[in-house]
Amino acid sequence: MKFLLRASAGLLLWGASFSHLYALQGLSCALRWSHILMPVGTVSSWALVMTWGIFTLIASLFIRKASRLPAGLERQLALSSAIIGLVAIIVTGSPVLTTSSCTAGGG
């Protein structure tokens, strides 16, 4: 069971990251966090960027942990999954840096 979990951990983390960001975006629009201004940005943008950053950090730690496994198939799979997961988190989460989280009429 550990083998399967290690081999898919990076991709599972990406799925969790995507789900959390999507849910947080919907929640922030429903609660109108995009209308609460901060010195730089809004509460909505800060919450999304911080969540994305935390998941990126966790994925980086997965890579570090996977690289310390003994050489072999388990290490290769775990490291590949962790790297792919990190790249996927960066790519799919990067719009939180540049786009507004709510539409003009809906939130």
C-alpha distance (Angstrom), angle and dihedral (degrees) to the residues before:
residue distance angle dihedral
M1 . . .
K2 3.81 . .
F3 3.79 89.5 .
L4 3.81 92.3 56.4
L5 3.80 92.8 44.6
R6 3.81 93.0 49.5
A7 3.80 91.7 45.5
S8 3.80 92.2 54.1
A9 3.83 102.7 29.5
G10 3.81 96.3 104.3
L11 3.77 93.2 50.3
L12 3.80 92.0 44.9
L13 3.80 88.9 52.1
W14 3.80 90.2 51.2
G15 3.82 89.7 52.4
A16 3.79 90.9 49.9
S17 3.80 90.9 47.3
F18 3.79 93.4 50.4
S19 3.80 91.8 46.9
H20 3.80 93.7 47.9
L21 3.80 93.7 47.9
Y22 3.80 92.3 47.5
A23 3.81 92.4 48.5
L24 3.81 92.8 44.8
Q25 3.78 90.8 50.3
G26 3.80 91.0 53.3
L27 3.79 92.2 45.5
S28 3.79 92.6 48.6
C29 3.80 90.9 52.2
A30 3.81 92.4 47.0
L31 3.81 91.2 49.8
R32 3.81 91.3 42.5
W33 3.82 93.8 -123.7
S34 3.79 87.8 152.5
H35 3.81 87.7 71.3
I36 3.81 94.9 55.0
L37 3.78 106.2 90.3
M38 3.79 125.2 -148.9
P39 3.82 127.7 -172.8
V40 3.83 87.6 -87.8
G41 3.79 116.1 22.2
T42 3.78 128.2 -33.2
V43 3.79 136.4 -60.8
S44 3.80 88.0 -103.0
S45 3.80 94.5 54.5
W46 3.80 92.4 45.2
A47 3.81 92.8 49.9
L48 3.80 91.8 49.6
V49 3.81 94.9 45.1
M50 3.80 92.6 47.0
T51 3.81 92.2 48.6
W52 3.80 90.8 48.5
G53 3.81 90.3 48.2
I54 3.80 92.6 50.8
F55 3.79 92.0 51.1
T56 3.82 89.9 47.4
L57 3.80 90.0 52.3
I58 3.81 92.3 48.4
A59 3.82 90.3 50.1
S60 3.81 89.5 51.7
L61 3.80 89.1 52.8
F62 3.82 89.3 50.9
I63 3.82 88.7 56.6
R64 3.78 91.0 50.0
K65 3.81 92.1 49.0
A66 3.82 93.2 45.6
S67 3.79 92.1 50.3
R68 3.81 89.4 58.2
L69 3.82 94.6 57.7
P70 3.81 117.2 107.1
A71 3.82 114.1 -87.8
G72 3.78 114.4 -87.4
L73 3.78 144.5 77.4
E74 3.81 94.4 -48.9
R75 3.80 91.6 55.0
Q76 3.80 92.8 46.7
L77 3.79 93.0 50.2
A78 3.80 94.5 43.3
L79 3.80 92.6 47.8
S80 3.81 92.9 46.0
S81 3.80 91.8 49.0
A82 3.80 91.7 47.3
I83 3.82 93.4 49.4
I84 3.80 93.2 45.3
G85 3.81 89.7 46.9
L86 3.81 92.1 51.7
V87 3.80 92.7 48.7
A88 3.81 91.0 47.0
I89 3.82 91.3 49.7
I90 3.81 91.0 50.3
V91 3.80 94.3 46.8
T92 3.80 99.4 42.3
G93 3.81 94.2 39.9
S94 3.80 99.0 44.1
P95 3.83 94.7 88.9
V96 3.82 88.2 73.0
L97 3.81 86.3 73.1
T98 3.77 96.7 56.4
T99 3.78 112.3 20.4
S100 3.76 133.6 71.2
S101 3.77 113.0 -111.2
C102 3.80 99.7 -139.7
T103 3.78 135.4 42.5
A104 3.76 118.8 -114.1
G105 3.78 95.5 -112.6
G106 3.80 99.2 35.2
G107 3.74 105.6 49.7
